[in-house]
């Protein structure tokens, strides 16, 4: 079987599956809470009106593209920290954490600049009602200063999760979600003396919540006894440009992979805009739901990265291969569950966002396509995270480029316009692109892990 997933007894399989679940579960809940911020924004904006929902859909797509790209770059910290921890190099773990904060700050400032610079060309391209365009600009002005906070948070997220401490991530993320609800209510609808900003108020709430998350996670790392042996919060380090270069060299291919996937959905959102507000709103509903679901394979994949990196730090290469196999098998099982739920509950799920009949009908039908691609999305996501545990990032980047753009965006545009399939043409191509990515990434993981597994790093 691929990746030796059936090599050992069921007891060994369930032991490793449990270890992955213990690490992934809090991260998954944390990431669901993080995506829940977007869910709250979508629901609040939808309650304010269709124009507000369209503005938030476009603005959040642009914000998410930058954030997800930078998140991929920041993921370089995970295998570095986990391998250092596996090798027992605790002082280097702490220094890597400090340098990671600098790295996050630099990326966050660059992300903020990109978002602010993107406002004029977006407004020049779009041909939507003036109120939608004005609200879109306000939303992006509010969310741009959130980017440095989010990258500092991602640096701390990588540090704590790579050291097998994920509970605080969950609690802080859910506290942020709880804070986001009243803030959205205040700024979107103008309650408690605040100005009524409509959909743009979601952006202001997002900025405040992101800085809360970064500050809370830093306090946890600084105060928790577990982290004191690593010394991260016990001193100050200037930027080490050699370390920054190492992070960038390892992270930019992952960031580009993330960008290729995130930008695919962003470009589709803007290309769908020509079909009208109903299509934009329906796409936002589906993207919000699938974004929440995507946190499941992403959390499991992050756990696989940490477990694989730790095993490789201990020179247990056969164990690392087996962990990869267990992760993919678990992902396939979870994908089947989410696929079934989406198919069965697509109408009531869509109705949580809007009561507009046209938007509901479109969203419910598109969710059938979204349900089908879960199988491929889970597989490609976990495979790419497993490869990241091996510090392999350039090959997945090439796979994502070929699959997402070669089989996704361009064929999707042709199907949407020349075949007159509109939104369904894009989603048909998305399924094909994710299937291609899944097959290629599993093949890469099988080939590379097999070449490295001829050692004495046997399972205990």
C-alpha positions as CSV (number, residue, x, y, z in Angstrom):
1,X,0.0,0.0,0.0
2,X,1.1,3.6,-0.6
3,X,3.3,5.0,2.1
4,X,3.3,1.8,4.1
5,X,0.0,2.7,5.7
6,X,-0.8,-1.0,6.1
7,X,2.7,-2.1,7.0
8,X,2.0,-2.5,10.8
9,X,-0.8,-3.8,12.9
10,X,-4.1,-1.9,13.4
11,X,-2.9,-1.2,17.0
12,X,0.1,0.7,15.7
13,X,-2.0,2.5,13.1
14,X,-4.5,3.7,15.7
15,X,-1.7,4.7,18.0
16,X,-0.2,7.0,15.4
17,X,-3.7,8.2,14.3
18,X,-4.4,9.1,18.0
19,X,-1.1,11.1,18.2
20,X,-2.0,13.0,15.1
21,X,-5.6,13.6,16.3
22,X,-4.4,14.9,19.7
23,X,-2.1,17.4,17.9
24,X,-4.5,18.3,15.1
25,X,-7.8,18.6,17.1
26,X,-7.0,21.9,18.9
27,X,-5.5,23.3,15.8
28,X,-8.5,22.4,13.8
29,X,-10.8,24.1,16.3
30,X,-8.5,27.1,16.4
31,X,-8.6,27.4,12.6
32,X,-12.3,26.8,12.4
33,X,-12.7,29.7,14.8
34,X,-10.3,31.8,12.6
35,X,-12.4,31.0,9.6
36,X,-15.5,31.7,11.7
37,X,-14.4,35.3,11.7
38,X,-15.1,35.3,8.0
39,X,-18.4,33.5,8.6
40,X,-19.5,36.1,11.0
41,X,-18.5,38.8,8.5
42,X,-20.5,37.2,5.8
43,X,-23.6,36.7,7.9
44,X,-23.5,40.3,9.3
45,X,-22.8,41.8,5.9
46,X,-25.6,39.6,4.3
47,X,-28.0,40.9,7.0
48,X,-27.1,44.5,6.1
49,X,-27.9,43.9,2.4
50,X,-26.8,42.3,-0.9
51,X,-24.5,45.1,-1.7
52,X,-22.7,44.9,1.6
53,X,-22.3,41.1,1.1
54,X,-20.8,41.7,-2.4
55,X,-18.3,44.3,-1.0
56,X,-17.2,42.0,1.8
57,X,-16.9,39.1,-0.6
58,X,-14.6,41.0,-2.9
59,X,-12.5,42.6,-0.2
60,X,-12.1,39.5,1.9
61,X,-11.0,37.6,-1.2
62,X,-8.2,40.1,-1.8
63,X,-7.3,40.0,1.9
64,X,-7.3,36.2,2.0
65,X,-5.1,36.0,-1.0
66,X,-2.3,38.0,0.7
67,X,-2.9,36.4,4.1
68,X,-2.9,32.8,2.8
69,X,0.2,33.4,0.7
70,X,2.1,34.8,3.6
71,X,0.8,32.0,5.8
72,X,2.4,29.6,3.4
73,X,5.7,31.4,3.7
74,X,5.5,31.4,7.5
75,X,4.9,27.6,7.4
76,X,8.7,27.3,6.8
77,X,9.1,27.7,10.6
78,X,7.2,24.5,11.4
79,X,9.7,21.9,10.1
80,X,12.7,23.9,11.3
81,X,11.4,24.2,14.9
82,X,10.1,20.6,15.0
83,X,13.3,19.1,13.7
84,X,15.4,21.2,16.1
85,X,13.1,20.0,18.9
86,X,13.4,16.4,17.8
87,X,17.2,16.7,17.8
88,X,17.1,18.2,21.3
89,X,18.6,21.6,20.3
90,X,16.5,23.6,22.7
91,X,18.5,26.9,22.6
92,X,18.3,27.0,18.8
93,X,14.5,26.5,19.1
94,X,14.2,29.6,21.2
95,X,16.3,31.7,18.8
96,X,14.4,30.4,15.8
97,X,11.2,31.6,17.6
98,X,12.6,35.1,18.0
99,X,13.8,35.3,14.5
100,X,10.4,34.0,13.4
101,X,8.7,37.0,15.0
102,X,11.0,39.4,13.0
103,X,10.2,37.4,9.9
104,X,6.4,37.7,10.6
105,X,6.7,41.4,11.2
106,X,8.5,42.0,7.9
107,X,6.0,40.0,5.9
108,X,3.1,41.6,7.7
109,X,4.2,45.1,6.8
110,X,4.7,44.1,3.2
111,X,1.3,42.5,3.1
112,X,-0.3,45.7,4.5
113,X,1.4,47.7,1.7
114,X,0.2,45.3,-1.0
115,X,-3.4,45.6,0.2
116,X,-3.4,49.4,0.3
117,X,-1.7,49.5,-3.2
118,X,-4.3,47.2,-4.6
119,X,-7.3,49.4,-3.9
120,X,-7.0,51.8,-6.9
121,X,-6.6,49.1,-9.6
122,X,-9.5,47.0,-8.1
123,X,-11.8,50.0,-8.3
124,X,-10.6,50.8,-11.9
125,X,-11.4,47.2,-13.0
126,X,-14.8,46.7,-11.3
127,X,-18.0,47.9,-12.8
128,X,-20.3,47.7,-9.8
129,X,-22.6,50.1,-8.1
130,X,-20.8,53.1,-6.5
131,X,-21.9,52.1,-3.0
132,X,-20.3,48.6,-3.4
133,X,-17.0,50.0,-4.7
134,X,-16.8,52.6,-1.9
135,X,-17.5,50.0,0.7
136,X,-14.9,47.6,-0.8
137,X,-12.3,50.4,-0.5
138,X,-13.2,51.1,3.1
139,X,-13.1,47.4,3.9
140,X,-9.6,47.1,2.5
141,X,-8.3,50.2,4.3
142,X,-9.5,48.8,7.6
143,X,-8.2,45.3,7.1
144,X,-4.7,46.2,5.8
145,X,-3.3,47.1,9.3
146,X,-4.4,43.7,10.5
147,X,-1.8,42.0,8.3
148,X,1.2,42.6,10.6
149,X,-0.8,41.3,13.6
150,X,-1.8,38.1,11.7
151,X,1.8,37.4,10.7
152,X,3.1,37.8,14.2
153,X,0.3,35.5,15.3
154,X,1.4,33.0,12.6
155,X,5.0,33.1,13.9
156,X,3.8,32.3,17.4
157,X,1.4,29.7,16.0
158,X,4.2,27.9,14.2
159,X,6.4,28.0,17.3
160,X,3.8,26.6,19.8
161,X,2.3,24.0,17.4
162,X,5.8,22.7,16.5
163,X,6.5,22.2,20.2
164,X,3.2,20.2,20.5
165,X,1.4,22.9,22.4
166,X,-1.9,23.6,20.7
167,X,-4.5,24.0,23.4
168,X,-3.9,27.8,23.8
169,X,-4.3,28.3,20.0
170,X,-7.8,26.9,20.3
171,X,-8.9,29.0,23.3
172,X,-7.4,32.2,22.0
173,X,-9.0,31.7,18.5
174,X,-12.4,31.1,20.1
175,X,-12.1,34.1,22.3
176,X,-11.3,36.2,19.2
177,X,-14.4,34.8,17.5
178,X,-16.5,35.7,20.5
179,X,-15.1,39.2,20.4
180,X,-15.7,39.5,16.7
181,X,-19.5,39.1,17.0
182,X,-20.2,42.2,19.2
183,X,-17.6,44.3,17.3
184,X,-19.2,43.4,13.9
185,X,-22.6,44.2,15.4
186,X,-21.4,47.6,16.6
187,X,-19.6,48.7,13.5
188,X,-21.8,47.2,10.7
189,X,-25.2,48.4,12.2
190,X,-24.0,51.4,14.1
191,X,-24.8,50.3,17.6
192,X,-23.7,51.7,21.0
193,X,-22.8,55.0,19.5
194,X,-20.6,53.7,16.8
195,X,-20.9,54.9,13.1
196,X,-23.0,52.7,10.8
197,X,-20.3,51.4,8.4
198,X,-22.2,48.6,6.7
199,X,-20.0,45.8,5.3
200,X,-16.9,48.0,5.8
201,X,-17.4,47.7,9.6
202,X,-16.5,44.0,9.2
203,X,-13.0,45.1,8.2
204,X,-12.6,47.3,11.3
205,X,-13.7,44.5,13.6
206,X,-11.2,42.2,11.8
207,X,-8.3,44.5,12.5
208,X,-9.1,44.8,16.2
209,X,-9.6,41.1,16.6
210,X,-6.3,40.2,14.9
211,X,-4.2,42.4,17.2
212,X,-6.0,40.9,20.2
213,X,-5.0,37.4,19.0
214,X,-1.3,38.3,18.5
215,X,-1.1,39.9,21.9
216,X,-2.9,37.1,23.7
217,X,-0.7,34.4,22.1
218,X,2.5,36.3,22.9
219,X,1.5,36.6,26.6
220,X,0.8,32.8,26.7
221,X,4.3,32.0,25.3
222,X,5.9,34.5,27.7
223,X,4.1,33.2,30.8
224,X,3.8,29.5,30.3
225,X,6.4,27.4,32.2
226,X,6.7,24.8,29.4
227,X,8.4,27.3,27.0
228,X,11.0,28.6,29.5
229,X,13.6,25.9,28.7
230,X,13.7,27.2,25.1
231,X,14.3,30.8,26.2
232,X,12.4,32.5,23.4
233,X,10.7,35.1,25.6
234,X,13.7,35.5,27.9
235,X,15.8,37.8,25.7
236,X,15.9,40.0,22.7
237,X,17.6,39.3,19.4
238,X,18.2,41.6,16.5
239,X,17.2,40.3,13.0
240,X,19.6,37.6,11.9
241,X,19.7,38.1,8.2
242,X,21.1,34.6,7.6
243,X,18.1,33.1,9.5
244,X,15.7,35.4,7.6
245,X,17.2,34.2,4.3
246,X,16.8,30.6,5.4
247,X,13.2,31.1,6.3
248,X,12.5,32.9,3.0
249,X,14.3,30.2,0.9
250,X,12.3,27.4,2.5
251,X,9.1,29.4,2.7
252,X,8.7,31.2,-0.6
253,X,7.8,28.0,-2.6
254,X,5.2,27.1,0.0
255,X,3.9,30.7,-0.1
256,X,3.7,30.6,-3.9
257,X,1.8,27.2,-3.7
258,X,-0.6,28.8,-1.3
259,X,-0.9,31.9,-3.5
260,X,-1.6,29.7,-6.6
261,X,-4.5,28.1,-4.7
262,X,-5.8,31.2,-3.0
263,X,-5.5,33.5,-6.0
264,X,-7.3,30.9,-8.1
265,X,-10.4,31.5,-5.9
266,X,-9.8,35.3,-5.8
267,X,-9.5,35.5,-9.6
268,X,-12.6,33.4,-10.0
269,X,-14.5,35.7,-7.6
270,X,-13.6,38.7,-9.7
271,X,-14.3,37.0,-13.0
272,X,-17.7,35.9,-11.7
273,X,-18.5,39.5,-10.8
274,X,-19.4,40.1,-14.4
275,X,-22.3,37.8,-14.1
276,X,-23.9,40.0,-11.4
277,X,-24.3,40.4,-7.6
278,X,-26.2,37.2,-7.2
279,X,-23.3,35.1,-8.5
280,X,-20.8,37.0,-6.3
281,X,-22.9,36.5,-3.2
282,X,-23.5,32.8,-4.0
283,X,-19.8,32.2,-4.5
284,X,-19.0,34.0,-1.2
285,X,-21.5,31.7,0.6
286,X,-19.9,28.6,-0.8
287,X,-16.3,29.8,-0.2
288,X,-17.2,30.6,3.4
289,X,-18.5,27.1,4.0
290,X,-15.7,25.3,2.2
291,X,-13.2,27.5,3.9
292,X,-14.4,26.3,7.3
293,X,-14.2,22.7,6.1
294,X,-10.7,23.2,4.7
295,X,-9.5,23.8,8.2
296,X,-9.9,20.1,8.8
297,X,-7.3,18.9,6.3
298,X,-5.1,21.9,7.0
299,X,-5.0,21.1,10.8
300,X,-4.4,17.4,10.1
301,X,-1.7,18.4,7.6
302,X,0.0,20.7,10.0
303,X,0.0,17.9,12.6
304,X,1.6,15.6,10.0
305,X,4.3,18.3,9.3
306,X,5.2,18.4,13.0
307,X,5.2,14.7,13.5
308,X,7.2,14.0,10.3
309,X,9.7,16.8,11.2
310,X,10.1,15.5,14.7
311,X,10.7,11.9,13.4
312,X,13.3,13.1,10.9
313,X,15.0,15.1,13.7
314,X,15.4,11.8,15.5
315,X,16.5,10.2,12.2
316,X,13.5,7.9,12.1
317,X,12.8,8.1,8.4
318,X,10.7,5.0,8.2
319,X,8.5,6.3,10.9
320,X,8.2,9.6,9.0
321,X,6.9,7.8,5.9
322,X,4.4,5.8,8.0
323,X,3.1,9.0,9.6
324,X,2.5,10.4,6.1
325,X,0.5,7.4,5.1
326,X,-1.6,7.4,8.3
327,X,-2.4,11.1,7.7
328,X,-3.6,10.6,4.2
329,X,-5.8,7.6,5.1
330,X,-7.3,9.7,7.9
331,X,-7.9,12.5,5.5
332,X,-9.7,10.3,3.0
333,X,-12.1,9.1,5.7
334,X,-12.8,12.7,6.9
335,X,-13.3,13.8,3.3
336,X,-16.0,11.2,2.7
337,X,-17.8,12.5,5.8
338,X,-17.7,16.1,4.9
339,X,-18.7,15.3,1.3
340,X,-21.8,13.5,2.5
341,X,-22.8,16.3,4.9
342,X,-22.5,19.0,2.2
343,X,-24.7,17.0,-0.2
344,X,-27.4,16.3,2.4
345,X,-27.4,19.7,4.1
346,X,-26.6,22.1,1.3
347,X,-29.9,24.0,1.4
348,X,-30.1,24.7,5.1
349,X,-26.4,25.5,5.2
350,X,-26.8,28.2,2.5
351,X,-29.8,29.6,4.2
352,X,-27.7,30.5,7.2
353,X,-26.1,33.3,5.1
354,X,-29.0,34.9,3.2
355,X,-32.7,34.7,2.6
356,X,-32.5,35.9,-1.0
357,X,-34.1,33.3,-3.2
358,X,-31.9,33.7,-6.2
359,X,-28.7,33.6,-4.1
360,X,-29.9,30.6,-2.2
361,X,-30.7,28.6,-5.3
362,X,-27.3,29.3,-6.9
363,X,-25.4,28.5,-3.7
364,X,-27.2,25.2,-3.0
365,X,-26.5,24.0,-6.5
366,X,-22.8,25.0,-6.4
367,X,-22.4,23.2,-3.1
368,X,-22.9,19.9,-4.9
369,X,-19.7,20.7,-6.9
370,X,-17.9,21.8,-3.7
371,X,-18.9,18.5,-2.0
372,X,-17.3,16.4,-4.7
373,X,-14.0,18.2,-4.6
374,X,-13.5,17.5,-0.9
375,X,-12.0,14.1,-1.6
376,X,-9.3,15.6,-3.8
377,X,-8.8,18.7,-1.7
378,X,-8.2,16.8,1.5
379,X,-5.7,14.5,-0.2
380,X,-3.6,17.2,-1.9
381,X,-3.6,19.4,1.2
382,X,-2.3,16.6,3.5
383,X,0.2,15.4,1.0
384,X,1.7,18.9,0.5
385,X,2.0,19.3,4.3
386,X,3.7,16.0,4.6
387,X,6.2,17.0,2.0
388,X,6.8,20.2,3.9
389,X,7.8,18.1,6.9
390,X,10.6,16.7,4.7
391,X,11.5,20.4,3.8
392,X,10.3,19.8,0.2
393,X,8.5,22.9,-1.0
394,X,9.6,23.6,-4.6
395,X,8.1,20.4,-6.2
396,X,4.6,21.0,-4.6
397,X,4.8,24.6,-5.9
398,X,5.2,23.4,-9.5
399,X,2.4,20.9,-9.0
400,X,0.1,23.5,-7.7
401,X,1.0,25.9,-10.6
402,X,0.3,23.3,-13.2
403,X,-2.8,21.9,-11.6
404,X,-4.5,25.1,-10.4
405,X,-3.8,27.4,-13.3
406,X,-3.4,24.9,-16.1
407,X,-6.4,22.7,-15.2
408,X,-8.3,25.2,-13.1
409,X,-8.5,28.9,-14.0
410,X,-8.0,28.9,-17.8
411,X,-10.3,25.9,-18.5
412,X,-12.8,27.3,-16.0
413,X,-12.9,30.6,-17.8
414,X,-13.5,28.8,-21.1
415,X,-16.3,26.7,-19.7
416,X,-17.9,29.7,-17.9
417,X,-17.9,32.0,-21.0
418,X,-17.6,30.0,-24.2
419,X,-19.7,27.0,-23.0
420,X,-22.0,29.5,-21.1
421,X,-21.7,27.4,-17.9
422,X,-21.0,30.6,-15.9
423,X,-20.2,29.8,-12.2
424,X,-20.6,26.0,-12.8
425,X,-17.8,26.1,-15.4
426,X,-15.3,27.4,-12.9
427,X,-16.3,24.7,-10.3
428,X,-16.1,21.9,-12.9
429,X,-12.5,23.0,-13.6
430,X,-11.7,23.3,-9.9
431,X,-12.6,19.6,-9.4
432,X,-10.3,18.6,-12.2
433,X,-7.5,20.8,-11.0
434,X,-7.6,19.4,-7.4
435,X,-7.8,15.8,-8.7
436,X,-4.6,16.4,-10.7
437,X,-2.8,18.0,-7.7
438,X,-3.8,15.2,-5.4
439,X,-2.5,12.5,-7.8
440,X,0.8,14.3,-8.4
441,X,1.5,15.2,-4.8
442,X,0.8,11.7,-3.5
443,X,3.2,10.3,-6.1
444,X,5.9,12.8,-5.0
445,X,5.4,11.9,-1.4
446,X,5.5,8.1,-2.1
447,X,8.7,8.5,-4.2
448,X,10.6,10.7,-1.8
449,X,9.7,9.0,1.4
450,X,10.5,5.6,0.0
451,X,14.0,6.7,-1.0
452,X,14.7,7.9,2.5
453,X,13.1,5.0,4.4
454,X,15.9,2.5,4.1
455,X,17.4,3.1,7.6
456,X,17.1,1.8,11.1
457,X,14.5,4.3,12.2
458,X,11.9,1.6,12.9
459,X,8.7,2.1,14.8
460,X,9.0,1.2,18.4
